[in-house]
Amino acid sequence: MNRRMSSLHRRLSQLRGAWRWRRVEVSLYPATGFHCRTFCSATSAGPAESIEIHKRKLFLWFSHLPREEKQFGRYFSPETMHVDPLILERKVEEKAGLLHSRTTQTPSCPSLTVEQLFDPSDAWREGRGLNVLLYGAVGTGKSTVVRKLVLDWCTGTTLSHFKLLVPFSCEDLGQLSKVASLRDLVSRKYLHLRKHPLLSGEGNQAKDVLFVFNGMEKMKLDFRIGATELCSDPNEALHADVVVVNLLRKYLLPEASILVTTRLSALDRIPQKYVSRYAQICGFSDPERQRAYFTSRLLQQSGETNHETQSVIELLYLNLQRQSQLATACFLPSYCWLTCATLHFLRFTDAKEPIRTLTGIYTSFLRLNFGGEVLGTGTGTNVPIQEHKSSLMLYVVRTVGKLAFDGVTYKRTSFSEKELEQWIGGKTKTDEELHQLAMFRTDVLDFFLAPCVESGQHLPEDPRESDQRRYVFAVPAMQEYLAALYVVLGENKSALEKLTSQVSVVIGHASEDVNALVNILSKFIPLRIFAVFNLLKLFPKLFEKVSSLNKGSIARTMAAEMFRTEDSYNEDVLDQVEKSLLGVHGPQPQQYSKGQPFELYPIFMGGLLHYGNRVLLQQLGCSIQSTTVAQITHVLRKYLVRELSKPQPAEELMDLLVLLYEFQNPRLTAEVLASIRTIRLSNIRMTPLKCFVLSSVLSCTPASYHLEELDLSSCLLTHELLQLLGPTFRHTHNLNLQFNSLGPESCILLRDLLIDPKSSIKSLQLCDNPMLESGACTLLEALPENRSLTHLSLMHTGLGDQGALKLAEKLQQHTRLQELNVAYNNIGDISALTLVDACREHPSIHTVHLYLNPLSDVGKQALYVRGVPKSQSGMRVKVLASVTEGSDISENWHPILNVIRENASSWDRQRVKQQLQVFLRDLEWGRRQQQSFWKRLHFRRVEKGVRQTLQMLEKDTLPPST
C-alpha cells in the first residue's frame, strides 16, 4: 500500500512540475523588428517535443499582424502577401555598394534566396558555422525577410537542415542590464528551450542551430579583447552584448550559424574577419516586384477580385513603368506599404471598418519605421547608443521637417545638395554631433529624400544650380506632413518666442530664491525699490502670453492655407493624392494655381491634433500638449466660420470637410457646421471615401440641425455610394441628385428615405438618372406616407406612360406637392392629359413640366386649355409643354431653353434637335396668328434664341451639363 501511495505522489509531482505557465506579450512590427517576451510553455518536455512546441509558438508570434495592418481588413496574411526583395551577395571590397540604392542601377546578377545565404562560402571552415551579415537601408524589408524566414522554417519549407532557429531582437537585448548566460537569454525568451541539449555546447550539436539577431544597429558591440572578455561556456553569465560578440567570434558555440541584420551605418561594427558572407537587401528594384506586391496586397485588401481593383493595379503599374517619382519611392518596400495603405483608404473605404484618416496612415507609417528610436552616435566603444535620450523622429522634424516647411512656404518641391547641407547639419560643431549627423545621413535622410527623376519639379533661379543633382521627398505628401508636424510641434518659433522661452526658464528658476531674499531684506529696509523684483514673476506669464499668440498663429496659418485664392479651383485634395499615385491618364487637368499646390498641408495640421495621432507621436518622442490643442482649436473655429461666411467653390468645400474629418473633433465640427446651411458639391467626383467623409462629418451635428440645400448633382453617384450617404439626407430640406447613375435599386433607398418620419426633404431633384418606369413606381410608393415633399423633379428618368399614370394615381394621396417636373420622359398625349387632370384636382400643385415629350399639337392645345383657372378655387395649374401656350408665347420660354442648353450635351442630341424644330414650328404658327407688330417681334426674338440653341447643338459648342 505504501509503495502504491509513494508511486502516486511521485506521479503527481511530475505532472505538477511539467506545466509552468507564464504570460505572453507580442509586438510584431514589420519595419522595426520583432519583440517577443516569454510565452507559456511546458518545461519538462523532451528535446524533440520542445522543438515542436517552439515551432508552434514562433509561428503564432510571427503570424501576428500589428495594429497598423489589422485596420486594413482581415483578408490577407503575412504568408500570402510576401514578395521577396532583391538580395545580392557582396564581396568585402564592395560591401558598401548601393548606399544610394535609388540612383544606382541594380546589377544583373540573380537575387539570392535566404536559404542560399547559408551555402558554404570561401570563408567557411569545417566545424564552424556561417556568420551572414544581411544589411540594407531603412525600409528595404530586412525585418519582413526575417519574419518570412522564421515562418517558413516553422512550416519546414526553408532551412529545414537547421533543427533549431532562435530569433532575437537586438533592441530587446540592448536594454538588458543584468548579466545572463546564453542559455538564460534563450530561456528568458523561450522557456520551452530551457536546458535544451542543442545549446549545451557538448560535441558538435550546435551545428543544427541558427541564431537570428535582428536590428544589430540598436546594440553596442565591442570586439576589442581588452573590453570584451572571451567566453566559450553557454552557462557563464555575461552582459548580453558580450554573449553576442563571443557567438560572432566563434568562441561560443562555434558550430552554430548566425544571421545578423543591420542598417548601413552599423555595417562596420562587426570586423570583416568575423563575417562569412555579406548580403545586401536592395528592396523592390524593378516594377515587376512592385506590381507583385501591389497585386497581393490590394486584391486581398479589397476582399474580392473585382474590376475596380484590377483597374487600380493596372493604373498603378502604368505609372511605375513611366520611371515616375513613385517608382523611385517604391524601391523601398516601406513606401509600397504606404502606397497600398493610401489607395485602400481612397478606394476601398468601408463604413463597417474602423475609422481611418490620411494623417493617421502617415503617422502609423513613421511609427512602423522609427517607433521609439533615439539618436545616438553609434560609434566609439564606450558611448552607448542610447546615452542621450534624443528622439530620432524629433531630430527628423527639426531638420527634414524644417526643409519641408521652407519648401511649402516658398512653393518648392525640389532641393539642391547645397540646400540639404544648409538645412541638415549646417550648424553641427561637436564630434558627437558630427557622428550623429553621419549616421542620420546614412540611415534616415535617404529614406525621406530621393533624387528627382521628373522634370518641372523646380527650376532654380540661380543658373549655377541648374547642373546640381536635385532631391525631392519620396512621396509629395510626406513633405506636407513633415512641414505640418514642424509647425504643430512649435518648431517654427520666432526670435522673440525663443528668447522669451529661454529667459522665462532662467528667471523662473531664479525667482524663488530672489523673492525669498527680497522678503527678508524688506523687513529691515522697507524701500519701495524692492517692488521692482516682483517683475520677475511677470516673465513666465509673459512667456505664456507669447506662447498663446503662437498657437493662434498656427490656427491662422491653417485657415489661410485652407482657403488660398489661387488654389480655390484646383481639384479637391483627395483627387490630387490619388493622381499622385495612379498618375494622370488622358488630358491634363487644368491647374489654376502657379507652382505646386500644398493643399494637404493644413489638413495634416488639423489631423495631427487628433488624440489618436498625438498618442502615436508621443511614442515617437514628439509631444503635443492638450492645452496646445485647445488653444489652436479655439482660434481655428473663429477663422473657419469667418471664411465660410463667404461663397466657396465646391472643391474648397470638399477640402474643408476632409479637414474636419481628419481633425476627428465632434464639438469643433458641430460648431463650424452650425454656420453652414448650404453644401454644394456639384461636379465633385464622389468616391466611397468622400461619401463616408460627408456622412461622418454631418453625423457630428445635433438632431435639430438641418441643411437648406445639399447639392450632389453630377457627382457620379451610384447605388453603393447612395447607401453610404443615406443618413446624411435626413439633415436636408432640398436634395439635388441630378445627373448621376441612380437606377431602379436606388429608388428603394429614396423611397425609404421619404417614408422615414425623421426625414424633412422638401425638394427632391432626380433629373437625368436611369430610374426607368420600375424605379419611378417604387419611389412613388412613398407619396401616401410622406408629409414634407413639395417639389419633385423626375425629368429624363425614363418614366414613360405607365409611370405617368402611376404618378397621377398617387397624387391624390399626397396633399403638399406644389411643383412636378416630368419633362423629357417619353409621355404621350393621353398620359399627359390624365396627369394634368390629377394635378387640377390636387389642392396645392401649381406647376407641371411636360416639355420635350412627344406631344401632338392637339395634345399641347388640350393641355393649355386644361391649365386655365379652376372653377372652384380660381387657381391655375401652369402646364409647361412648349415655348408657346396656344397662340401666345409661354412666360416660361426662357427657363425651358436654359434647361435644354445646360443638359443637351448629355442627352440624345437627335431627339433634342427634333424637339427644337417642333418649337420653331410652334413659334412660326403662333407668329402668324398675331396682329400686333410688337407681339410678332417678340416671337422673332424667341425664335432667334431657339435657332441659336439649335446651331450650338449642331456645332457641338454647348457648355457641358451642370
Buried (B, 14 or more C-beta within 10 A) or exposed (E): EEEEEEEEEEEEEEEEEEEEEEEBEBBBBBBBBBBBBBBEBBBBBEBEEBBEBBBBBBBBBBBBBBEBBEBBBEBBEBEEBBBBBBBBBBEEEEBBBBEEBBBEEBEEEEBBEBBEBBEEBEBBEEEBBBBBBBBBBBBBBBBBBBBBBBBBBBEEEBBEEBBBBBBBBBBBBBEBEEEBBBBBBBBBBBBBBBEBEBBBBEEEBBBBBBBBBBBBBBBBBBBEEEEBEEBEBBEBBBBBBBBBBBBBBBBBBBBBBBBBBBBBBBBEBBEEEBBBBBBBBBBBBEBEBBBBBBBBBBBBBBBEEEEEBBEBBEBBBBBBBEEBBBBBBBBBBBBBBBBBBBBBBBBBBBEEBEEBBBBBBBBBBBBBBBBBBBBBBBBEEEBBBBEEEBBBBBBBBBBBBBBBBBBBEEBBBBBBEEBBEBBBBEEBEEEBEBBBBBBBBBBBBBBBBBBBBBEEBBEBEEEEBEEBEBBBBBBBBBBBBBBBBBBBBBBBBEEEBEEBBEBBEEBBEEBEEEBEEBEEEBEEEEEEEBEEBEEBEEBBEBBEEBBBBBBBBBBBBBBEBBBBEEBBBBBBBBBBBBBBBBBEEEEEEEEBBEEBBBBBBBBBBBBBBBEBBBEBBEBBBBEBEEEBBEBBBBBBBBBBBEBBEEEBBBBBBBBBBBBBBBBBBBEBBBBBBEEBEEBBBBBBBBBBBBBBBBBBBBEBBEEEBEBEBBBBBBBBBBBEBBBBBBBBBBBBBBBBBBBBBBBBBBBBBBBEBBBBEEBBBBBBBBBBBBBBBBBBBBBBBBBEEBEBBBBBBBBBBBBBBBBBBBBBBBBEEBEBBBBBBBBBBBBBBEBBBBBBEBBBEBEEBBBBBBBBBBBEEEBBBBBBEBBEEEEEEEEEBBBBBBBBBBBBBBEBBEEBBEBBBBBBBBBEBEBBBEBBEBBBEBBEEBBEEBEEEEBBEBBEEBBEBBBEBBEBBEEEEBEEBE
